[in-house]
Structures are given as C-alpha cells and as structure tokens.
C-alpha cells in the first residue's frame, strides 16, 4: 500500500517559556502529536519523560529529539495504558520525583468492536480515558509535590458527539466509544481543576484538542479514520506539529483557559487559542458523575 502524503507544517513554531528545571511526562510520545509536544517541551529546556508503549520507538524518538536539541534531557519509560497494573508500576517508578507537567496525550482508535483492555474495558475508553484517570491519580502525589504543576487532557473535535451516560465504558459502536472517551477527557480536566482548587492542591488542569490532524491514529482504518480523508478534501487537516500547538498552549499559558484548540475553520485548523467546550461538558453534574464512575470502574481512588 502506498504511503499517504505527509501534511506539512503551516504555522510558525509556538514561542514557549523557558522550562528549565521542570519535569514533564508526555504519554504516547513516540509519534504524532505526542512526539511533537515532547520535542517542543524538550527544546524549551524541560526534562521530558517519553511514556510509550513501544520502547524501541521511544528510544528512536529520544535520539531524534537529541539530534535537534543537543543537550536535551529526554528519558524513555514503558507505559501500557491498557493495563491498570502497568500504569501503577509506571507511576511508582516515575513518581519517585516531582512531576511539573503531565500531558495525557496517548490515544487509540479501532474498528474492532470486541477490542478490550487487560481489565476488559472497551479499548478506546480504557486507553483514551480510564488509563489517563489511573495515571493522573497515580502521579498525583508527585504533581502536588512539584508545586504549580499542571495536567493537560487531550480532547477531540469528536468530543462534541460524546456523552457520559449510565452505560459509559460499556459495549457500543467504536465511533460512539471514541467520542465518549474524548468527551470524558475534557470533563475530567474541568472536574479535576475544580477539586484541586477546592483542596488547594496547587495543580491546574486544562484540556486541548488538535483539530483535524494527521496522526498514526488513522492507520487503524477505523473510526475516526474518515477524518483524514475529509480533511484532505477540505484542505483543513494539519501536521502533528501544528496540531500540537493547542496542547503546548494549554501546557504553558500562565493564565490558562479551560479548553484550547485551533481557531479557524470551525476549530479544525489554524493558530491555537481558547475553544468552546463540547456541549456534553456543560451538563449540570457531569463532572461529579464521571468522577464517581471512573473510580468505580477502575477501582482506583482519587482524592486531590
């Protein structure tokens, strides 16, 4: 099969503050938006932990970052977000030192309705959301210890189609569960921000989405693979580096908005800026409802 054409960068690089002395964890950092995010943060002086499923790809990414930014502090750590035991082991290793920034970037899509995590969760909800919940909970003491830390959750344009219903995480269409998982990520950022402020934990939480972006998620040929085809037709699809800019803004803006995304073509492309929250994230009580179901499904308690 012929390789698909690579979408080039259209935006100038986002100017980042000096991040020297700050320790960062980026999940899914060996490809796509995660790699672009990790590269930019390392280039700004941060010590970056590449949290990846495939350590071989992670080491190749680390070497690429070091070539572009000699002296960059980059380490590779194995993380399987489809396994609660694997997440706990990662958090125990990496959380031994303070973490100033956690970017819950990793995500997956599949056309297999029977795909499940180690614990039997729908694969997309399990990896895209429940894994991020468990990881954030596991690293929470390290985030609090850092002082002025931040958590960034990755949403999606498709979060507008998601909902947090009584059957959240249960069987259903892969299109539906992907949208639900991304809405949950946005909702978690808001609820975590509220609970952290109430507990005076010193950790902020922000969500961001990349718009229409060419990433490895389209290699699955499952939902939402149609996004790349439609994006090409409309000339709206972005490169990973351009798609990472809302994530980087969410990670570094000193007075962050609740949600970031591209500001043109209906949020599909263009410079990063504040974005409208998905309708499902504005439902009364949705944050508390999601918090309770997340703890119940995973068995991972989380008290900021």
N, C-alpha and C positions, 0 to 999 in steps of 0.2 A: 504494500500500500504506500502510495507516495506521501511524503511528509507534507503536512499542511503549511502554507506560507506563514512566516513569522510576522506578527504585527510589530511594527517599530514604535519606538518612543516618540511621543508628540509633545510632551510637556517638558519644560526645563526642570532640572532637579529641584526638589523642595529644600529650602535652606533650613537646616536643623541646628539647634543649640549645641554647645559643647557638652557631650555626655560622658566626659572623662570621670572615672570613679563610680559610674553607675553600672550595675549588673542586670542584664536583660535575658529573659528566656523567650524564645520565639518557637512555637510549635509548627511543624510542617515546614521547616526552614530549608529543606534541600531542593525546593523547586518553586516556581511561580511567585506568587505574592509574598510567601514566607521568605524565600531566598532574597527577593528584592528588599524586603523590610529589614532582614538581618544584615544585608550588605550595607544599607544606608546607615543603620544604627552603629555598626562597627566602624564605618568611615567617620562617624561623628565622635568616636572615642570610647564608646561603650564596650564593656566586656560582654560578649554575646554567647549564650548557650544555644547551640543549634539542637533543638529537641526533635529527633527524627525517628521514623520507623526503620529506615534502611541506613545503617551507619556508614556503609560504603559510599552511598550518595552524599551523606552528610560530610564525610571527610573530603570528598571532591569539591563540595561547595565551600568548605572551610579553606581549602587550598586556593580556590578561585578568589575568595574574599581577600586572602593574604597577598595574593599577587596584585590585586587592585589597590590594596591599602596596606603597604608594608608596615609591620609592627602591630597590625590589628590583633586584638585579643579575642580569639574565637575557639570555643571548645565544642566537641560533639558528644551528645548524650542520647542513648537509645530511649525511645518513648513509644509505647504501643497504646494508643488511646482507646483501642477496642478491648482493653483488659484492665479492670479495676486494680488487680494485683500489680500489673506493670506500672500503672500510674502511681500507686503508693510507693513502689520501690524507687521510681524516678524522684518523687518528691522527697523521699528520705535522703537520697544522695545529693540532689541539687539544693535542697532546702537547708543544708547544713550551714550555709552562709546567707546573708540577707539578699533578697531579690528586689530590685527597684522597679522593674517593669516586667509584666507578664503579658505577652501577646498571644492570645488563644486564636491562632490563625488556621491551624490544620483543619481540613475538611475533606469529605469524600462524597461521591455520588455513585449510585449503582442502578442498573436496570434489573437486578435480581431481587424480586420481591421477598425471597427467603433469606437474603443475606442478614447475618446476625453477628453481634459481638460475642466475646467469650462468655458473657453473662446472659446471652440470649436476647439482648435489646435489638430493635431494628438498627441496622448498621449505621444508617445516616444519623438518626437521633443519638445513637450511642457514641459515635465518634465526634460528630459535629457539636453536640451539646452536652450530653451526660459526661463524656470524657473531660470536657472543659470544666464542668462543675466540679468533678472529683479532683482535677489537677489544681484548680484555684483553691479549693478547700485544703488540699494537702500542702500547698505552698503559702497559705495564709499567714502562719506564724513568721515566715521569712519575709513576707511583704510588710507586715506590721513592724518587724524589727528594722527594716530599711529606713523607715521614716519617709514621708512624702512619696509613697510608692503609687503605682497605677496598674490597673488591669484593663486590657483592651480586648473586647469581644468582636468577632467578625460576623457581621450580618450579611445580607444579600438583598438585591432588588426583589428576589422571590419571597423575602420575608413578608411582603405585603399580602401574599396569598396564604400565609400560615395562620394557625390558630392553636391555642392552648386549651384543648378540650378534655373531657373526662378520659378519653382514650389516648392521651398523649403518650407517644412511645410504643403504642401497640401496633398490630399489623395494619397495613393500609397501602395505598399506592406509593410508589417510590417518589413520585412527584410531590405528593402531599407530605410525606415524612421529611423530605429535604426542606420544603418551605417551613414546616413546623419547627425543624431544628434551628433554622436561621432566625425565625421569629423569637424562639426561646433564648438564643444568644443575646439578642437586643434587649429582651425583657430582663434577663439576668443582670446585664450591665446597670440598668436603671435601679433594680431592686438592691443590688449589691452597693451601689452608690448611696442609696437611702439608709441602708442598715449600717454601713460603715460610718456614715456621718453621725448617726444616732449613737453609735458605740465609741465615737471619737477615735477611730482606729488609725487615722492618718493615711488611708488608702482610697484613692479615687477610682472610678470605673467609668469607662467610655465605650461606646460601640461605633463601628465604622463599616461601611460596605464599599467594595471596589468598583461598583458599576458593572458594565459589561467588559469582562477582562479575559484574555486568552490565558488559560492555565491548564495544568495536567488533568484537572477535573473533567475536561471534555473528552479525554482519552477513553473514558468508560463507555461512551456511546449511549449512555442512559440519561435520564433527566438530570440536570438541565442542559444536556449537550446541544439542544436546538438553539441555545443562546448564541453560540459561536457562529452558526450559520446565519441566523437573523442579524447578528451584529455586523457581519461582513456585508450583507446586502444593504444595510442602512449606514454603513461606514461609521459605526459607533463603537465597535469593540476596541479595547485598549490593550496596551502591552502590560505585562506584570509590573514593570517599574512605575508606569503611570497609575495602574490600579492600586499600587501600594501607597500612593500619596495620601489618601484619606486615613489610612492606618497610621502612617507616620505622623500626621497632624493630630490624630486622636492620642497618640503616644506622647507627644511633646508640647502641645499647646498649653501654655501656662494657665489659661482660664478656659478649660475645655467646654464645648457644647455637649449635649447628651449623645449626639449622633453625627457622623461625618460621612460624606460621600462626594462623588463628582457633582459639579454644579451646572452642567449643561446637558442638553438632550434628555430632559426629564430624569436627570440623575444617572444617566448611562455613561457619560464621559466628561472630560474636561477637568479644569482645576478643582482641587479639593476645597470643601467648605462645609459649614453646617448643613444638615439634611433633615427632612421631615421624618419623624418616627413612623413606622408602619402602623396602620390602624389598630391591629391586634395588640400593640404595645401600650395603647392608650385606654384599654378596657379597665374599668374600676376593679381593683383587687387582683389583677392578673399576675403581678409580681409575687405577691404572697402565695397565691395558688401554685405558681410554678415552683417557688422555693420549697413548699411542702412536698410536692410530688417528686421533685428532684431528690430530696433526702430519702423519701420512701423507696423510690425505685432503686437507687444506688446503695442504700444503707450507709451512705457517707454523710455524717452530720456536719453542719457548717454554722458556726455561731461567730460572726465578726466581732 
